[in-house]
Amino acid sequence: MKLLLKSDVKGTGKAGDIVNVSDGYARNFLIPKGLAVPADANNINAANIKKGAEQHRKNVQRDNAKALADSMSGLTVKVYAKAGDNGKLFGSIGAAEIAAALAEQYDIEVDKKKIRIEEPIKNLGIVNAQAHMYERTDAKFKVEVLPIEKK
C-alpha cells in the first residue's frame, strides 16, 4: 500500500516521503497513529504545497538574514563600562551587553546567543565580534569599549 508519511517513522521514511508498505502495517499501525495517510492525489498535492511554502519561508528568512548581516558588517558598536586607571574593566562585557548596545544604537535586534566573541571583554579598546544570522551567514563588526565618564 502506498502511503504519504506525515512524520518521521524509524525504518520506514521521513515526513513527506511516499513509501510502499504492507497493508497490515499501514492499516494497523501507521494510519491509526496518524503517522501516515493514503497516497492519493489530494494528499500528495497538499504535501507538495506544504513543502513549497516551507521552502519559500526558508528563502525569505535567508534573504532577510543576509540583508541584516550586510547592514551590520563594518559597524562599530560602542559599549560603556566602568574602568580603572590602567584600562582594566570592573567586571566584563559579554554578548548580552553587546546585543543591548546594538539595539540601542542601531535598532538591530540580535539574540545574545548568536553573538560570538572569543572571550569576555575585560579591557578598554576595540575587539572584533561576529553575529551568526543564518546558515553560513555571519556579520563581522567591531565592539569599542569606552570608559564611563566620571562626574
N, C-alpha and C positions, 0 to 999 in steps of 0.2 A: 504494500500500500504506500502511495506517495503522500508525504506529509510536509508541511511547512513548519519548521521549528520556531516557536515563539520565544524560547530561551535556550541557553546552552544546556546540552544533555551529554554527560560524560560517555564517551564511547560511541556516540551517535552523530553529533554535529554541533555546530554553533547556531545561535539565533539568526534567523533569516535564511538558513540553508534549506534546500529541498532535498529530502532524503527518502530512500526507499527502505521500509522496514516491514517486518512480518505483520500480518493482520492482527494477530493476538496481542503483540507488543503495543501496537497502535491503539486498539480498542480498549485494552485492559489497563494500560499504564499511561501512555503519552497524552491521549486526548482527555481522559477523565481528570488528570492532574493539571490540565491547562498548559502543558509544555509544548503542544503542537496542535495544528488544525489541518484538516484535509487540504491537499494542494490543488484547489480548484482555481479557476481564472480570477475570481473576485479576490480571494485571499492572496494570490501571488501579486496581483496588481496593487493591492493595499500595501503589501510588504515593499514593493518597488518604490511606491510613492513615499513611504516612510524612510527608506534608505536615501532617496534623493533629497528629502527635507533635512535629514541628518547631515548629509554631505554639504548641503548649502549652508547650514548653520555653522559647520566647522570652517568652511571657506570664509564666511563673514567674520568669525572670531579671529582667524588667522590674519585677514586683511586689517582688521581693527588693531590687533596687537602689533602688526608690522608698522602701521601708521604711527601708533603711540611710541614705539621704540625709535622710529626715525626722528620724531619730535623731541624725544628725551636725550638722544645721543648728543654728546657735546655740551650738555648743560653743566653748570656749576651750582651746586646746592650749598647754601650757607647754613651752617649749624652753629649755634652759640652755646657755650658751656663755661662753667667756672673753671679757672685755671690758675695755677701758681705762677710765681715769677719766672720760673725756668721753662714754662710752656707745657708742663705736665698737667693733665686734667685731674680734677677731683671726681673720680668715677670714670665712666667711659661712654662713648657714643656707639649705639648699636643700630640695628636695622629699623627698630621702631621709631627712633628719633629721626632717622633719615627719611622714612616714609611720611612722618608728620611734617617735616620741612618741605618735602616735595609737594604735599597737599597745600600747605600754607603759601608757598612762594609761587608755584606754577599751576596750581589747581589740577595736579596729576595724582590720581588715586592709584597707588601701588600697594599691594599686600606686603606686609613686612617680611613674610616668609619667602617672598620672591626676590628680595634684595640680598645680594651677596657681597660681603666684604671679607677679606682674608682673615681678619681678627678684629675684635672690638677696638675702636679708635681711642687711644689714650693720650695722644699728644696733639697740640695745635698744628695746623698745616693743611695740606691738600692730599687727599687719598683717592685712589681710583676705586670705583664701585661698579657693580653690574646689577641689572634687574632682568630677571628671566620672565619674559612676557608670554611666550608660547613655545611650542616645539621649535627648536633651532632659531629662535628669535630672541636676542638679548639686546638690551640697551646699555651702552657704556657711558658713564658720566662721572663727574668729579664731585667730591664732598670736601668743602672748605670749612675747617673747624676754626672758629674765631672765639676769642675770649669775650665774656660778658663785661661790658664797660663798668668800671667801678664808679660809684657816685660820690 
